[in-house]
Amino acid sequence: MPYTSSVADNEQVLLDQILVQLQNERTVPIREDEAFELFAAEQALTARQVSQEEIADGVIGGSNDGAIDAVYVFVDGALLSEDSDVLQAGFSAVKYSSGINLELWLVQAKREVSFTETTIDKAASALARLLSLSENEADLLQLYSQGVVSRTGFFRKALKALATKHPKVTIHFVYATRGRAVGPNAINAKVEIKARNLEAQLADVISGAKGNVEFLGAAELWRRANAVPSYTTELTYQENATSGNSHVALVKLRDYRTFLTDEGGLLRRHIFDWNVRDYQGDVEVNREIRESLENPTGPEFWWLNNGVTIVCSKATAVGKTYCLDDVQVVNGLQSSHTIFNFLRAAPVDHPAFDRSVLVRILVTGDDLATRDRVIRATNRQTSVPAASLRATDDIQRDIEAYFLAHDWYYDRRKNFYRNNGRSAERIVSIPLLAQAVMAMGLSRPDNSRARPSSLLKRDEEYGRIFSKEIPVEIYLWLARAQKEVDSFLASESAEMDVADRTNYRFHLAMVATAKLMGCPVRSPKQLGRLATAGTSLSGVDLLAALAFVRHAYSEHKGRTGNPNDKIAKGPEFVQHLIGQLDDPADRDG
């Protein structure tokens, strides 16, 4: 029998209160089931340090979802998105080391107060097809929603693309409810048996894979939601020198690897959030680092390597161990990745474990401006393109300061404001702002939809999106406008499922802005009068604008036969929309 109680558990009462508070923070409350799906997915991925926007992107619950409400795929701890390299045609796996980690996270969230066999049975049946490499995607779309097929497709594509690297595959199924997951009268024995069967099924997806089914009840969800993320890390050293409150230390590579490794054995990717560029893979400098590790008779590693620079807010030495608060590795990402990848595959008696790396520990307190200067200074010594120093650009700092003065939070540093307890409704990431500028300021919502993570990579596009010539108040207007569109699409009045919201959000934002302006927008600077006057999209009938976009989708789909996601990612549909907007007969929808 499912667990019931005449007196609600304290944890359930507290959990429900958190959910109410989160709804109250929203401009427009969303369906309670969807709110719970977002919340449960966030708690399921607590250890992965993903952003609120990334959580929302992965939620695909709705009809024909196969008892799966959210899907996330990670390669060596990095979350995959639509435009991730590994998902593109012609991808080469050369940058990845053998035995990389490929993780699939599947979340099912129900507001019920019990865990049922039916839910696990449905998920098992769906996953037998969705995770099969032999299934045809067109056939899957006849059975399941576009969202679940597309997101699980990330896993299928990544598994094929990385096959030559013999990935270590782990598939997690997280089942969350408001019930009890542990203790007396908790999970029914039949549900436990079905869960073990599902674990075995997931482990059979590929030889050597691991399957894991986890139950999150009210108590577990409440505890995770109230946990404060820790950026305190220990680093054991051999020798050190101190000047003022900063340090230089020689650190054995075995101890440095421990410093880099999280509780699950993966790289602590969040300590590299402030680095200026990502891991470059099998480039010459990384091959040289690896060769110096492989050679058992070579010189000391730190003689040949420039070392690592860490910034932190506080450093305390006890014995031969530093306790570091708010740690960020701001220079030495290539060395760190190469050391980590090499040592995790090396035998435990390999001589490289006893070699050393030089680590600089700079204590900057809470002074973000000083941290930015350190980042820029330490990276100028190497061949880092200026375009890689995005988050430390003056324009990025100006935007953050302007947002902050108006009680909005520009997350130059991923999850900085979230970890400081700010409302997710007022947090805007660099990628989201770039998408908003591209959609509303440059009338290219197809780029916003198809290339969410790569708008910042090309110098030319970055310069068009982020420019000192664009008044800073326009950026806040664009952020607010996109948030307003997203809130509207999530409301009951829009009658829009999650998958369609993803396809419509940037096109609707473009259309609504054009209707407010009276013409399509070709430059963000055109929005100056709206930003100065504080005009919001509330001046546009969003229901009418949505009907206009829906009709255009239907016309284009009838003409091309393409599904909505393919239409949304292509420039032809944008031109079709703009043509309709330019037609005086159609301008009012």
Stockholm file with secondary structure:
# STOCKHOLM 1.0

chainA/1-589         MPYTSSVADNEQVLLDQILVQLQNERTVPIREDEAFELFAAEQALTARQVSQEEIADGVIGGSNDGAIDAVYVFVDGALLSEDSDVLQAGFSAVKYSSGINLELWLVQAKREVSFTETTIDKAASALARLLSLSENEADLLQLYSQGVVSRTGFFRKALKALATKHPKVTIHFVYATRGRAVGPNAINAKVEIKARNLEAQLADVISGAKGNVEFLGAAELWRRANAVPSYTTELTYQENATSGNSHVALVKLRDYRTFLTDEGGLLRRHIFDWNVRDYQGDVEVNREIRESLENPTGPEFWWLNNGVTIVCSKATAVGKTYCLDDVQVVNGLQSSHTIFNFLRAAPVDHPAFDRSVLVRILVTGDDLATRDRVIRATNRQTSVPAASLRATDDIQRDIEAYFLAHDWYYDRRKNFYRNNGRSAERIVSIPLLAQAVMAMGLSRPDNSRARPSSLLKRDEEYGRIFSKEIPVEIYLWLARAQKEVDSFLASESAEMDVADRTNYRFHLAMVATAKLMGCPVRSPKQLGRLATAGTSLSGVDLLAALAFVRHAYSEHKGRTGNPNDKIAKGPEFVQHLIGQLDDPADRDG
#=GR chainA/1-589 SS CCCCCSSCCHHHHHHHHHHHHHHHHSSSCCCHHHHHHHHHHHHHTGGGTCCHHHHHHHBCCSTTCTTCCEEEEEETTEECCTTCGGGSTTCCGGGSCTTCEEEEEEEEECCSSSCCHHHHHHHHHHHHHHTCTTSCHHHHHHHSCHHHHHHHHHHHHHHHHTGGGCCEEEEEEEEECSSCSSSTTCSCHHHHHHHHHHHHHHHTSSTTCEEEEEEECHHHHHHHHHCCCCCCEEEECSEEEEETTEEEEEEEHHHHHHHHBCTTSSBCGGGGTTSSSCCCCSCHHHHHHHHHHHCTTSCCHHHHCCCEEEEESEEEEETTEEEEESCEEEECHHHHHHHHHHHHHSCTTCGGGGCEEEEEEEECTTCHHHHHHHHHHHHHTTTCCGGGCCTTSHHHHHHHHHHHHTTCEEESSTTTTTTTTCCGGGEEEHHHHHHHIIIIISSCHHHHHHCTTTTTTSHHHHHHHSCTTSCHHHHHHHHHHHHHHHHHHHSGGGCCCHHHHHHHHHHHHHHHHHHHHTSCCCSGGGGHHHHHHTCCGGGSCHHHHHHHHHHHHHHHHHHHCCCHHHHHTSHHHHHHHHHHHHSTTTTTC
#=GC SS_cons         CCCCCSSCCHHHHHHHHHHHHHHHHSSSCCCHHHHHHHHHHHHHTGGGTCCHHHHHHHBCCSTTCTTCCEEEEEETTEECCTTCGGGSTTCCGGGSCTTCEEEEEEEEECCSSSCCHHHHHHHHHHHHHHTCTTSCHHHHHHHSCHHHHHHHHHHHHHHHHTGGGCCEEEEEEEEECSSCSSSTTCSCHHHHHHHHHHHHHHHTSSTTCEEEEEEECHHHHHHHHHCCCCCCEEEECSEEEEETTEEEEEEEHHHHHHHHBCTTSSBCGGGGTTSSSCCCCSCHHHHHHHHHHHCTTSCCHHHHCCCEEEEESEEEEETTEEEEESCEEEECHHHHHHHHHHHHHSCTTCGGGGCEEEEEEEECTTCHHHHHHHHHHHHHTTTCCGGGCCTTSHHHHHHHHHHHHTTCEEESSTTTTTTTTCCGGGEEEHHHHHHHIIIIISSCHHHHHHCTTTTTTSHHHHHHHSCTTSCHHHHHHHHHHHHHHHHHHHSGGGCCCHHHHHHHHHHHHHHHHHHHHTSCCCSGGGGHHHHHHTCCGGGSCHHHHHHHHHHHHHHHHHHHCCCHHHHHTSHHHHHHHHHHHHSTTTTTC
//
